[in-house]
Amino acid sequence: MQDHGTFFRDAEPKAREAGILPPDSYDFYKALFEYHSARFSAYRALIPGLSVTEAPAPPVLAPGSVTLNEEASRALAEGLRDLVDIVARFNTGMSLEALRSAPAEGIARIAIDAFLSRDMEPLSGAASGYRIGFDELVFVALNWLKPFFAAIAATVRERVKDDEWFKPACPVCGYFPDMARITAAGEGRRHLHCALCETEWTYPRIQCAICENTNAELLGFLVEEGNARHRVEVCDSCKGYIKTVVIPKFQEPGSVDLTVENVLTAGLDAAAMEKGYSRP
């Protein structure tokens, strides 16, 4: 898992100058990314004692494949409390007391299986019980479990060979990609980035990252004038889109943090949705 906090702090001056995010959002994301790093370190220490059943073929993780022991449940409960405190501090109008006081193991079981199955219905049903909106619950659950799954992914990623998996679902956890990158130095290869465990994997250039459509006449991209770094790849078959970072030939891929890029390109999401495109 990359150190998102460092990348975000480095990008902040230019982002503020360009007015990319509301002024009060920067402190929130700095706190959130610091949380990710701290929890990732805590969860990595738990992995050797965690029971993870790996599938024989990708995705490596499936619903029911992660068994939480007492130590992991305790660490996740602590992580949930810390995250709720951060979200509540920067979103004073959001009621999170029911979520704060709920047994974390129960929420974790629902959320883990929901993300691994890509079926959000269980979370939708749980939202009203926690007196929180569905979108807000998904945001909290995703950021809560992101460092946990990133810690697991760090130990199982090597099981997946890049030349054996060309699907628009993460080969480790099966979740959706949130960003893509095209690296000129890597023969122009395209990589997708998992929104949950942050695994990256190779994916065909001329193929929709959502529905797998390969009809080039139904594929295209949107660009902002004067912005050669970012573009939105769209598909008129499923009306889906994914944002893409184009990395020049002499820039190292590791110098780009796609989680941070996702936050700092919210304007591209708005532009895509205005034209009728959406993403999972």
C-alpha positions, 0 to 999 in steps of 0.5 A: 500500500502506497503512502497516500498521505505523502503523495497527497501532501506533495500534491496539495499546493497545486491542487489548492491553487487550482481549486480542485477540492473545496478548501475544507476537504484537504485536512480531511483527506490528509487525516484519512490517508494517515489513517490508512497508513497506520491501520495498514501497518497494524493489520500487516502484523496480524496476517500471519495468524489470520485464516485466509482460504485462497481459491485455486483460480482468481479472484484469490479471495471469495465470500467466506474466505477470510475468517476473523480471529479474536485479535483481528476482530479487536484490531478492526473494531479499533480501526472502525472507531478511529475512522468514525471519529475522523469522519465525524470530525469533518462531517458534523452533520452526519449521525454516526453514533449507531455505527460507532456503538455497533459490534464491529465484528458483525459489520465487518462480516457483512461488509467483507462478504459484500465487497468480495461478492460485489453485492451491495444489497446486504450493506443497503439493508444494514444502512437503515439500522445504523441510521446512516445513508447507504452511500455514506456507509459504503464510503466508511466501510470501504475506507475501513477495510481498504488497509485490511485488504491491502495487507492481505493482498500484499501476501497473496498478490504473487499467486496471480500471473499478469499474463493469466488474468485480463478481467475487469475485476481485481484478481485478488479480491474480485472488487471493481477498479477505480482508476487506470494508468497507461505507462509509456515506458511499459510499452504503453500497457494499461493497468487497472487499480483495485478500489478495495485492496489496491492491487494493480493488474494488466488489462487490454487497452481496447476493452471496456474496464467494466463490461469487457466490450471490445468493439472499438466503435463503442469505446472512446475517451473524454479529455479536458482542454490543456490536461494531457495527463488525465482522460476518461475512457468511456463505453457506449455499450454499458455507458460505463467509464474509468478515469485514466492517468497517462504516465510519460515515458521517463516517469516511474509508475511508482511516482503516481498514487492512483488512490490520490489521483482518484480524489484529485480528479473528481471533476472528471467524474462530474464531466462523465456523469453529465454525459450519462456515463457511470461506474460501479 
